Amino acid sequence: MNKRILLAVCGGIAAYKSAELVRLLRKQNCEVRVVMTSSALKFVSALTFQALSGNPVATQLLNAEEENAMGHINLARWADLIIIAPATANIIAKFSHGLADDLLSTLYLAATCPVYIAPAMNQAMWNKTVTQENIQRLTTHGIKFIGPEQGSQACGETGFGRMTEAKDICLALLARSQQQNLHNINILISAGPTREPLDPVRYISNRSSGKMGYALAEAAEKYGANVTLISGPVILPIPSNIQCVNVETAAQMHHAVISRAANNDIYIGAAAVADYSPASLSTSKIKKQDDDSVIKLQKTKDILADVASLTKRPGFVVGFAAETNDLERYAKDKLVRKNVDMIAANWVGKQQGGFDSDENALQVYWPSGNKSLKMTNKKQLAEQLISLIVEKMNEKSTT
Ligand SMILES: Cc1cc2nc3c(=O)[nH]c(=O)nc-3n(C[C@H](O)[C@H](O)[C@H](O)COP(=O)(O)O)c2cc1C
């Protein structure tokens, strides 16, 4: 991995496990420096970390000698990445609120490199609303969480809060450091279907499962991006480290996307947004009639075209096209007509993957070329598409 890694150890039982993390990181040719909070020093001695890292351990903010050797600013500048393991509920709260009353919280504020947090705490502390709110806040600030895991805890309880094992933290850091092409890039992704209500109990929708959009969100996060997912109604779990905004109708999705688009570098419109919605919404359940009934539909707003035509638009805009026929013609037409940078087109219909399936294939078009991404599971396909987006976005910014 060959990185300069700053490991911060906080005051929890899991502190002893981080000694193994130092060893594993050094095996990956990383230079490791360790910061310990004063609580951490009550659990494990600094000497252990000093011996394993081969470097002095920093413990105090206001220590004239340490400040001379390497102050909080120097430590923050030195690191290629920072990992807090174990991270206590306390340090998560401090980071979330910008406190700077000890070495670790102060150097966190001074850091500009990627920061990873491996929490460890009692399951009730983890589930506490305020802890979850702090985690959400930090996620929106671009901090990446590794774990925690579920299982039995040192306190005798069972649930979420166990620190991820050192070898898995090391693997996660390794994987992410190889895929940081999107570090500091903000990506907005819309996913899933929309529901257009007819009355309080009925709606018009489509078969989109949201799997492709969610897989893209996960892949982009893996590449280091700050991801905001605008999701229609789906039954998928929200991927970790991703800010998710739930919407229901095309109008709500339009508002959620447009109001955020200017703050994003990339927009990927992977949602199956209704093209039409009922012209009127009945406030009571529509009763069965003797005769046939006609529903008047009105056009919804075109989210992709509206994002692409914003004065301050994301630098790279990607649309999806789901077609049952004439895929290439429709996709190329959409690319030009909507003035977007890329269209990922896929066949939908009975035997062709697409909606609601775990697999898909994509035919991707951009102004000067195209590429086929073969039928595979949506997670792999999402990684391939994200890499292609990165490649074409870099080409666009250098031409
Ligand atoms: C035996 C013991 C174990 C603890 N384990 C944890 C823990 O796993 N996670 C946690 O968030 N706090 C734990 N705490 C509480 C923290 O040590 C306490 O909140 C402390 O202020 C954290 O300081 P720090 O965040 O500066 O390291 C524990 C406390 C004790 C006495």
The ligand as an SDF file (V2000), in Angstrom:
LIG
                    3D

 31 33  0  0  0  0  0  0  0  0999 V2000
  -13.9620   -0.2590   30.8050 C   0  0  0  0  0  0  0  0  0  0  0  0
  -14.4560    0.8050   29.8600 C   0  0  0  0  0  0  0  0  0  0  0  0
  -14.6470    0.4830   28.5520 C   0  0  0  0  0  0  0  0  0  0  0  0
  -15.1060    1.4380   27.6490 C   0  0  0  0  0  0  0  0  0  0  0  0
  -15.3170    1.0740   26.3430 N   0  0  0  0  0  0  0  0  0  0  0  0
  -15.7880    1.9950   25.4800 C   0  0  0  0  0  0  0  0  0  0  0  0
  -16.0240    1.6390   24.1240 C   0  0  0  0  0  0  0  0  0  0  0  0
  -15.7810    0.5300   23.6950 O   0  0  0  0  0  0  0  0  0  0  0  0
  -16.5140    2.5860   23.2900 N   0  0  0  0  0  0  0  0  0  0  0  0
  -16.7990    3.8490   23.7130 C   0  0  0  0  0  0  0  0  0  0  0  0
  -17.2910    4.6430   22.9030 O   0  0  0  0  0  0  0  0  0  0  0  0
  -16.5540    4.2230   24.9900 N   0  0  0  0  0  0  0  0  0  0  0  0
  -16.0500    3.3360   25.8780 C   0  0  0  0  0  0  0  0  0  0  0  0
  -15.8330    3.6970   27.1540 N   0  0  0  0  0  0  0  0  0  0  0  0
  -16.0460    5.0970   27.5490 C   0  0  0  0  0  0  0  0  0  0  0  0
  -14.8960    5.9600   27.0600 C   0  0  0  0  0  0  0  0  0  0  0  0
  -13.6560    5.4800   27.5860 O   0  0  0  0  0  0  0  0  0  0  0  0
  -15.1370    7.4210   27.4770 C   0  0  0  0  0  0  0  0  0  0  0  0
  -16.2860    7.9140   26.7970 O   0  0  0  0  0  0  0  0  0  0  0  0
  -13.9280    8.3030   27.2210 C   0  0  0  0  0  0  0  0  0  0  0  0
  -14.2750    9.6300   27.5650 O   0  0  0  0  0  0  0  0  0  0  0  0
  -13.5170    8.2520   25.7750 C   0  0  0  0  0  0  0  0  0  0  0  0
  -12.4260    9.1220   25.5560 O   0  0  0  0  0  0  0  0  0  0  0  0
  -11.7420    9.2930   24.1160 P   0  0  0  0  0  0  0  0  0  0  0  0
  -12.8390    9.3690   23.1320 O   0  0  0  0  0  0  0  0  0  0  0  0
  -10.9970   10.6010   24.2420 O   0  0  0  0  0  0  0  0  0  0  0  0
  -10.8220    8.1600   23.9340 O   0  0  0  0  0  0  0  0  0  0  0  0
  -15.3710    2.7590   28.0850 C   0  0  0  0  0  0  0  0  0  0  0  0
  -15.1240    3.0850   29.4160 C   0  0  0  0  0  0  0  0  0  0  0  0
  -14.6830    2.1260   30.2780 C   0  0  0  0  0  0  0  0  0  0  0  0
  -14.4520    2.5110   31.7370 C   0  0  0  0  0  0  0  0  0  0  0  0
  1  2  1  0
  2  3  1  0
  2 30  2  0
  3  4  2  0
  4  5  1  0
  4 28  1  0
  5  6  2  0
  6  7  1  0
  6 13  1  0
  7  8  2  0
  7  9  1  0
  9 10  1  0
 10 11  2  0
 10 12  1  0
 12 13  2  0
 13 14  1  0
 14 15  1  0
 14 28  1  0
 15 16  1  0
 16 17  1  0
 16 18  1  0
 18 19  1  0
 18 20  1  0
 20 21  1  0
 20 22  1  0
 22 23  1  0
 23 24  1  0
 24 25  2  0
 24 26  1  0
 24 27  1  0
 28 29  2  0
 29 30  1  0
 30 31  1  0
M  END
$$$$
